[in-house]
Amino acid sequence: MDPGSKTGTTRRKFLGKMATAALAAGATPHVLSASSERGVEVLPIRRPREANDQIQVAVIGAGGMGMSDVDTALQIPGVRLVAACDLYDGRLSSARERHGTDLFTTRDYREVLDREDVDAVIVATPDHWHSKISSDALRAGKGVYCEKPMVHAIPQGQEIIEAQRGTGRTFQVGSQGMSSLGNEKAKELFEEGAIGELNYAEGFWARNDPVGAWQYAIPDDVSEDTVDWDRFLGHAPPKPFDPVRFFRWRNYRDYGTGVSGDLFVHLFSSLHFIVSSPGPSTIMAQGGLRYWKDGREVPDVLLGMFDYPETPAHPPFNLSLRVNFVDGTSGSTFLRLVGNEGAMDVTWTEVILRRNKVSGPTDVFARRKADEMEAMTSARKQMLPPAESVYMAERGYRGAHFDHFMNFFSGVRDGSPVAEDAVFGLRAAAPALACNNSYFEERIVRWDPGTLALS
């Protein structure tokens, strides 16, 4: 390794910090004994600032994710819900029951954007409405928090980018892990050279229950009177009224973006943030419909492979991603970064860093060779840092969702940069959506993360 290289410099910085931390171990919370070869550090949580003025927010798409966003947003000091829009009357009634009969409700999102008392909107509609409503809201002078993926099709991204730049309004994509303590610590460790030179990354997201696999409940009172079916379709192809398509829209390509748009995009967002990457240049995917054969059009198992070219921030590396809705273990979610000197597993609340300075107990070959070397030399033993270090969120952490909304409302109040603007959002969404192109068209997809265009 070139001692003057960026990797060499960051590695020295990281080892220096490890040495300093070892001296101060007595003052570090929850540090395990040295014999365990496992250090634990608690990540301090951020405290919300007191609000200087009130932000009045509306939700467009008052379903499960939209109202979860509302619940989190209202925990931020100075935020008040004043309006809700949805195409199913039952959700509007539920919103009024939870947030007061004076809450303005409508089926037409344009009535929300026309209101002068709305400062910001949460866009939590089906994916095929994201770009249109977000762009209209920005041009109406509203701050916009848009659920991921930012777009239903890659070319739609430019419209939102232009709307954000042209209006100067705050726009943030709702991949909430972007603002997590786990991601921030992983980014710090990566930039310090904690794993050496990155060469590979992988991510996995597993589910195996009906709700997790998008078999959402269909209310008993659903009819063409209680649902605005024509408005739901929008620019999608005409179809007869179908409650299954309306409530389980993620299963259909006309309205949703499949497992890649729902879950790969989270992993892309985290990875790109941690390693400061604009994205991959080559995308390919395989998978299939293995279990949830309920009429859906998208696979329930998807495997993606991605090639990342070299940038000033990182060397070239490869990424593999997996989503499995048939997982008998279920609940497995992680992002792993592997370098030539170690690896780290990243979640939104925890980072586990493993260094390859010692061989594992099951590595028989390495152990035997080490014994041979020890028999031939009386070399002095090294002082090594812990083989495994764990960084976990402080007790009382409200979570990435809360922090993401703190970032968003700070942007709405004072114009400060947000964690995931339109350009970042497209760079996370595009390779996820390109997986669908690769899967359904059975081909390799080329993407230029610099020009933001398919090639």
C-alpha positions as CSV (number, residue, x, y, z in Angstrom):
1,M,0.0,0.0,0.0
2,D,1.3,3.5,-0.9
3,P,1.8,5.2,2.5
4,G,0.8,8.5,0.9
5,S,-2.4,7.2,-0.5
6,K,-5.9,8.2,0.8
7,T,-6.5,4.7,2.1
8,G,-3.1,4.7,3.9
9,T,-3.8,8.0,5.5
10,T,-7.3,7.2,6.7
11,R,-6.1,3.8,8.0
12,R,-3.4,5.6,10.1
13,K,-6.1,8.0,11.4
14,F,-8.4,5.2,12.3
15,L,-5.7,3.2,14.1
16,G,-4.6,6.4,15.9
17,K,-8.2,6.9,17.1
18,M,-8.4,3.3,18.2
19,A,-5.2,3.7,20.3
20,T,-6.6,6.9,21.9
21,A,-9.9,5.2,22.6
22,A,-8.1,2.3,24.3
23,L,-6.4,4.8,26.7
24,A,-9.8,6.3,27.5
25,A,-11.6,3.0,27.8
26,G,-12.4,3.5,31.4
27,A,-14.5,6.5,30.5
28,T,-16.4,4.8,27.6
29,P,-19.9,3.5,28.5
30,H,-20.5,-0.2,28.4
31,V,-17.0,-1.2,27.2
32,L,-16.5,-5.0,27.7
33,S,-13.4,-6.5,29.1
34,A,-10.4,-6.8,26.8
35,S,-10.5,-10.6,27.0
36,S,-13.8,-10.6,25.2
37,E,-12.1,-9.0,22.2
38,R,-15.3,-7.0,21.7
39,G,-15.7,-3.3,22.4
40,V,-19.1,-1.6,22.6
41,E,-19.6,2.1,22.2
42,V,-22.9,3.9,22.7
43,L,-23.9,6.5,20.0
44,P,-25.4,9.6,21.6
45,I,-28.8,10.6,20.3
46,R,-29.7,14.0,18.9
47,R,-32.1,16.3,20.8
48,P,-34.8,18.1,18.9
49,R,-34.6,21.9,18.9
50,E,-37.4,24.0,20.2
51,A,-39.5,25.4,17.4
52,N,-39.4,29.1,16.8
53,D,-42.5,29.0,14.6
54,Q,-45.2,26.5,13.7
55,I,-45.1,24.4,10.5
56,Q,-48.5,23.3,9.2
57,V,-48.4,20.1,7.3
58,A,-50.8,18.0,5.1
59,V,-50.6,14.4,4.2
60,I,-51.4,13.3,0.6
61,G,-52.0,9.5,0.9
62,A,-53.4,8.8,4.3
63,G,-52.8,5.0,4.3
64,G,-50.5,3.0,6.6
65,M,-47.2,4.7,5.6
66,G,-48.7,8.1,5.3
67,M,-50.2,8.1,8.8
68,S,-47.1,6.6,10.2
69,D,-45.2,9.5,8.7
70,V,-47.8,11.9,10.3
71,D,-47.4,10.2,13.7
72,T,-43.6,10.8,13.6
73,A,-43.8,14.3,12.1
74,L,-46.1,15.4,14.9
75,Q,-43.4,14.4,17.5
76,I,-41.3,17.3,16.1
77,P,-41.8,20.5,18.1
78,G,-43.9,23.1,16.3
79,V,-45.5,20.7,13.7
80,R,-49.3,20.6,13.2
81,L,-51.5,18.5,10.9
82,V,-54.1,20.7,9.1
83,A,-55.2,18.6,6.1
84,A,-55.4,15.1,4.7
85,C,-56.0,13.8,1.2
86,D,-56.9,10.2,0.2
87,L,-59.0,8.4,-2.4
88,Y,-60.7,6.1,0.1
89,D,-63.3,7.7,2.3
90,G,-62.6,5.4,5.2
91,R,-59.1,6.8,5.6
92,L,-60.4,10.3,5.6
93,S,-62.9,9.5,8.3
94,S,-60.2,7.8,10.3
95,A,-57.9,10.8,10.0
96,R,-60.7,13.1,11.3
97,E,-61.3,10.7,14.2
98,R,-57.6,10.7,15.2
99,H,-56.8,14.4,14.5
100,G,-60.0,16.3,15.1
101,T,-63.2,17.1,13.1
102,D,-61.7,20.4,12.0
103,L,-59.1,18.6,9.9
104,F,-59.6,19.5,6.3
105,T,-60.1,16.4,4.1
106,T,-60.4,15.9,0.4
107,R,-60.0,13.4,-2.4
108,D,-58.3,16.0,-4.6
109,Y,-54.7,16.8,-3.7
110,R,-54.9,20.1,-5.6
111,E,-57.3,21.4,-3.0
112,V,-54.5,20.8,-0.4
113,L,-51.9,22.6,-2.5
114,D,-54.3,25.6,-2.9
115,R,-54.5,26.1,0.8
116,E,-52.4,29.0,2.2
117,D,-52.2,27.4,5.6
118,V,-50.2,24.4,4.3
119,D,-46.5,24.9,4.6
120,A,-45.4,21.3,3.7
121,V,-46.8,18.1,2.4
122,I,-46.1,14.4,3.0
123,V,-46.5,12.5,-0.3
124,A,-47.3,8.9,0.6
125,T,-49.4,7.9,-2.4
126,P,-48.8,4.8,-4.6
127,D,-45.5,5.2,-6.5
128,H,-47.1,6.2,-9.9
129,W,-48.3,9.5,-8.4
130,H,-45.0,10.5,-6.6
131,S,-43.4,12.7,-9.3
132,K,-46.6,14.5,-10.4
133,I,-47.8,15.4,-6.9
134,S,-44.2,16.3,-5.7
135,S,-43.5,18.6,-8.6
136,D,-46.9,20.3,-8.3
137,A,-46.4,20.8,-4.6
138,L,-43.0,22.3,-5.0
139,R,-44.3,24.7,-7.6
140,A,-47.2,25.6,-5.3
141,G,-44.6,26.8,-2.8
142,K,-44.8,23.8,-0.4
143,G,-42.0,21.8,1.2
144,V,-42.2,18.2,0.2
145,Y,-41.4,15.0,2.0
146,C,-41.9,12.3,-0.6
147,E,-41.9,8.6,0.2
148,K,-39.4,6.4,-1.6
149,P,-38.9,5.6,-4.3
150,M,-39.0,9.2,-5.6
151,V,-40.3,8.2,-9.0
152,H,-42.2,5.4,-10.7
153,A,-40.0,5.5,-13.8
154,I,-36.4,6.8,-14.1
155,P,-37.1,9.6,-16.6
156,Q,-39.5,11.3,-14.2
157,G,-36.6,12.2,-11.9
158,Q,-35.6,15.2,-14.0
159,E,-39.0,16.9,-13.5
160,I,-38.6,16.8,-9.7
161,I,-35.0,17.9,-9.8
162,E,-36.0,20.9,-12.0
163,A,-38.9,21.7,-9.7
164,Q,-36.7,21.7,-6.6
165,R,-34.0,23.8,-8.2
166,G,-36.4,26.2,-9.8
167,T,-38.5,26.9,-6.7
168,G,-35.8,26.6,-4.1
169,R,-38.2,24.8,-1.8
170,T,-37.2,21.9,0.5
171,F,-37.6,18.5,-1.0
172,Q,-36.6,15.3,0.8
173,V,-37.1,11.6,-0.1
174,G,-38.4,9.4,2.7
175,S,-35.6,6.8,3.0
176,Q,-35.4,7.4,6.7
177,G,-32.3,5.3,7.3
178,M,-30.4,8.1,5.6
179,S,-30.6,10.1,8.9
180,S,-29.9,7.2,11.3
181,L,-27.2,7.1,13.9
182,G,-26.1,3.8,12.4
183,N,-25.5,5.2,8.9
184,E,-23.7,8.3,10.3
185,K,-21.3,6.2,12.4
186,A,-20.7,3.8,9.5
187,K,-19.8,6.8,7.2
188,E,-17.4,8.1,9.9
189,L,-15.7,4.7,10.2
190,F,-15.5,4.2,6.5
191,E,-13.9,7.6,5.9
192,E,-11.4,6.9,8.7
193,G,-10.3,3.7,6.9
194,A,-11.7,1.3,9.4
195,I,-12.1,-1.5,6.9
196,G,-9.3,-0.6,4.6
197,E,-10.0,-0.5,0.9
198,L,-13.6,-1.3,0.0
199,N,-14.0,-4.1,-2.6
200,Y,-17.5,-5.5,-2.0
201,A,-20.8,-4.8,-0.3
202,E,-24.0,-6.7,0.1
203,G,-27.5,-6.1,1.5
204,F,-30.4,-8.4,2.5
205,W,-34.0,-7.7,3.4
206,A,-36.3,-10.6,4.3
207,R,-40.0,-11.0,5.1
208,N,-42.4,-14.0,5.2
209,D,-45.7,-12.7,6.6
210,P,-48.8,-11.6,4.5
211,V,-48.6,-7.9,5.5
212,G,-44.9,-7.8,4.9
213,A,-45.5,-9.4,1.5
214,W,-48.1,-6.6,0.7
215,Q,-51.3,-8.6,1.2
216,Y,-52.8,-5.6,2.9
217,A,-56.4,-5.7,4.4
218,I,-59.3,-4.7,2.2
219,P,-62.1,-3.0,4.1
220,D,-65.6,-4.3,4.0
221,D,-67.2,-1.0,2.8
222,V,-65.1,-0.7,-0.3
223,S,-67.1,0.2,-3.4
224,E,-67.0,2.6,-6.4
225,D,-68.8,5.1,-4.1
226,T,-66.2,5.0,-1.3
227,V,-63.1,4.9,-3.6
228,D,-62.2,7.3,-6.3
229,W,-60.9,4.7,-8.8
230,D,-60.5,6.9,-11.8
231,R,-58.4,9.4,-9.9
232,F,-56.3,6.5,-8.5
233,L,-55.5,5.3,-12.0
234,G,-54.3,8.7,-13.2
235,H,-52.1,8.2,-16.2
236,A,-52.0,4.4,-15.6
237,P,-53.8,2.2,-18.2
238,P,-57.6,2.0,-17.8
239,K,-58.9,-0.9,-15.7
240,P,-62.3,-1.9,-14.3
241,F,-62.7,-1.1,-10.6
242,D,-60.6,-3.6,-8.6
243,P,-60.3,-3.2,-4.8
244,V,-57.3,-5.6,-4.8
245,R,-55.3,-3.4,-7.1
246,F,-56.3,-0.3,-5.1
247,F,-55.3,-1.6,-1.7
248,R,-52.5,-4.0,-2.8
249,W,-51.0,-1.7,-5.4
250,R,-47.4,-2.6,-4.7
251,N,-48.0,-5.9,-6.4
252,Y,-48.8,-4.3,-9.8
253,R,-46.4,-2.7,-12.2
254,D,-48.8,0.0,-13.3
255,Y,-48.7,1.6,-9.8
256,G,-45.8,0.1,-7.8
257,T,-42.1,-0.7,-8.3
258,G,-41.9,-4.1,-6.7
259,V,-39.4,-5.3,-4.1
260,S,-36.6,-3.3,-5.6
261,G,-38.5,0.0,-5.5
262,D,-39.8,-0.7,-2.0
263,L,-36.7,-2.2,-0.3
264,F,-33.6,-2.1,-2.5
265,V,-33.9,1.7,-2.6
266,H,-33.4,1.8,1.2
267,L,-30.1,-0.2,0.8
268,F,-28.9,2.0,-2.0
269,S,-29.6,5.2,0.0
270,S,-27.6,4.0,3.0
271,L,-24.7,2.7,0.9
272,H,-24.4,5.8,-1.2
273,F,-24.5,8.0,1.9
274,I,-21.9,5.9,3.8
275,V,-19.3,5.7,0.9
276,S,-20.3,9.0,-0.8
277,S,-21.1,7.3,-4.1
278,P,-23.2,8.5,-7.0
279,G,-24.2,5.0,-7.8
280,P,-23.5,1.9,-10.0
281,S,-22.9,1.9,-13.8
282,T,-24.0,-1.7,-14.5
283,I,-27.1,-3.4,-13.2
284,M,-28.5,-6.9,-13.6
285,A,-31.2,-8.9,-11.7
286,Q,-32.7,-12.3,-11.5
287,G,-35.5,-13.7,-9.3
288,G,-39.0,-15.1,-9.5
289,L,-42.4,-15.5,-8.0
290,R,-41.8,-18.4,-5.6
291,Y,-44.6,-18.3,-3.0
292,W,-47.0,-15.4,-3.0
293,K,-48.9,-16.5,-6.1
294,D,-51.9,-14.3,-5.5
295,G,-52.2,-12.6,-8.9
296,R,-49.3,-10.2,-8.4
297,E,-47.1,-9.2,-11.3
298,V,-43.8,-8.7,-9.4
299,P,-41.3,-11.3,-8.0
300,D,-41.2,-12.1,-4.3
301,V,-37.5,-13.1,-4.6
302,L,-35.1,-10.8,-6.3
303,L,-31.3,-10.8,-6.6
304,G,-29.4,-7.8,-7.9
305,M,-25.8,-7.4,-8.9
306,F,-24.2,-4.0,-9.4
307,D,-20.8,-2.7,-10.6
308,Y,-19.5,0.6,-9.1
309,P,-16.8,2.4,-10.9
310,E,-13.9,4.2,-9.2
311,T,-14.6,7.7,-7.9
312,P,-12.5,10.1,-5.8
313,A,-14.4,8.8,-2.7
314,H,-14.0,5.1,-3.2
315,P,-12.3,2.4,-5.3
316,P,-14.2,0.3,-7.8
317,F,-16.3,-2.4,-6.0
318,N,-19.2,-4.7,-6.5
319,L,-22.6,-4.9,-4.7
320,S,-25.1,-7.7,-4.3
321,L,-28.6,-7.2,-3.0
322,R,-31.3,-9.7,-2.1
323,V,-35.0,-9.4,-1.1
324,N,-36.8,-12.6,-0.1
325,F,-40.5,-12.6,0.8
326,V,-40.4,-16.4,1.4
327,D,-37.8,-16.4,4.1
328,G,-38.5,-19.0,6.8
329,T,-36.2,-17.1,9.2
330,S,-37.7,-13.7,8.3
331,G,-36.7,-10.3,9.7
332,S,-33.1,-10.3,8.4
333,T,-32.1,-6.9,7.3
334,F,-28.5,-5.6,7.0
335,L,-26.0,-3.8,4.8
336,R,-22.4,-5.2,4.9
337,L,-19.3,-3.4,3.6
338,V,-16.2,-5.5,3.1
339,G,-12.7,-4.1,2.7
340,N,-9.2,-5.6,2.6
341,E,-8.7,-5.0,6.4
342,G,-12.2,-5.6,7.8
343,A,-15.9,-5.4,7.4
344,M,-18.9,-3.7,9.0
345,D,-22.5,-4.7,9.3
346,V,-24.7,-1.6,9.3
347,T,-28.3,-1.2,10.6
348,W,-30.1,2.0,11.4
349,T,-29.4,1.6,15.2
350,E,-26.1,-0.4,15.2
351,V,-22.8,-0.9,13.5
352,I,-20.6,-4.0,14.0
353,L,-17.0,-3.5,12.9
354,R,-14.8,-6.6,12.5
355,R,-11.1,-6.4,11.8
356,N,-9.1,-9.1,10.1
357,K,-6.0,-8.7,12.4
358,V,-6.7,-12.0,14.0
359,S,-7.8,-15.3,12.5
360,G,-11.1,-16.8,13.4
361,P,-11.3,-19.9,15.7
362,T,-12.6,-22.0,12.8
363,D,-9.8,-21.0,10.4
364,V,-7.8,-24.1,10.8
365,F,-5.3,-23.4,8.0
366,A,-4.5,-19.9,9.2
367,R,-4.1,-21.2,12.8
368,R,-1.7,-24.0,11.6
369,K,0.4,-21.6,9.6
370,A,0.6,-19.2,12.5
371,D,1.7,-22.1,14.8
372,E,4.5,-22.9,12.3
373,M,5.6,-19.3,12.2
374,E,5.6,-19.1,16.0
375,A,7.7,-22.2,16.2
376,M,10.3,-20.7,13.9
377,T,10.6,-17.3,15.5
378,S,10.4,-15.6,18.9
379,A,9.0,-12.5,17.5
380,R,7.4,-10.2,20.0
381,K,3.5,-10.3,20.2
382,Q,1.6,-7.3,18.8
383,M,-0.8,-5.1,20.8
384,L,-4.1,-5.4,18.8
385,P,-7.4,-3.5,19.0
386,P,-10.5,-5.5,19.7
387,A,-11.4,-8.0,16.9
388,E,-14.9,-6.7,17.0
389,S,-16.3,-3.3,18.0
390,V,-20.0,-2.6,18.4
391,Y,-21.5,0.9,18.1
392,M,-25.1,1.0,19.3
393,A,-27.7,3.8,19.6
394,E,-28.1,5.3,23.1
395,R,-31.1,4.1,25.1
396,G,-34.1,6.4,24.3
397,Y,-33.2,6.8,20.7
398,R,-36.4,7.8,18.8
399,G,-35.1,6.2,15.6
400,A,-34.2,7.1,12.1
401,H,-37.7,8.1,11.1
402,F,-37.8,10.8,13.8
403,D,-34.3,12.1,12.8
404,H,-35.3,12.2,9.1
405,F,-38.3,14.4,9.9
406,M,-36.1,16.6,12.1
407,N,-33.8,17.1,9.1
408,F,-36.8,17.8,6.8
409,F,-38.5,20.4,9.0
410,S,-35.2,22.1,9.7
411,G,-34.9,22.6,5.9
412,V,-38.5,23.9,5.7
413,R,-37.8,26.4,8.5
414,D,-34.4,27.8,7.5
415,G,-33.5,26.4,4.1
416,S,-30.7,24.2,5.4
417,P,-29.7,21.2,3.3
418,V,-31.6,18.0,3.8
419,A,-30.3,14.5,4.0
420,E,-31.8,13.2,0.7
421,D,-32.6,15.8,-2.0
422,A,-34.0,15.1,-5.5
423,V,-30.6,14.3,-7.1
424,F,-29.6,11.9,-4.3
425,G,-33.1,10.5,-4.4
426,L,-32.9,9.7,-8.1
427,R,-29.4,8.2,-7.7
428,A,-30.9,5.8,-5.1
429,A,-34.1,5.1,-7.1
430,A,-32.7,4.7,-10.6
431,P,-30.6,1.5,-9.9
432,A,-33.5,0.0,-8.0
433,L,-35.9,0.6,-10.9
434,A,-33.3,-0.5,-13.3
435,C,-33.4,-3.9,-11.6
436,N,-37.0,-4.2,-12.8
437,N,-35.9,-3.4,-16.3
438,S,-33.2,-6.0,-16.1
439,Y,-35.5,-8.7,-14.6
440,F,-38.5,-8.2,-16.9
441,E,-36.5,-7.6,-20.1
442,E,-33.8,-10.2,-19.2
443,R,-30.9,-7.9,-20.0
444,I,-28.0,-5.9,-18.4
445,V,-28.9,-2.3,-17.8
446,R,-26.3,0.6,-18.1
447,W,-26.8,3.7,-16.0
448,D,-24.7,6.9,-15.8
449,P,-25.0,8.2,-12.3
450,G,-23.1,11.4,-13.4
451,T,-25.5,12.4,-16.1
452,L,-28.5,10.7,-14.4
453,A,-29.4,8.9,-17.6
454,L,-29.8,5.4,-18.9
455,S,-27.2,4.6,-21.5
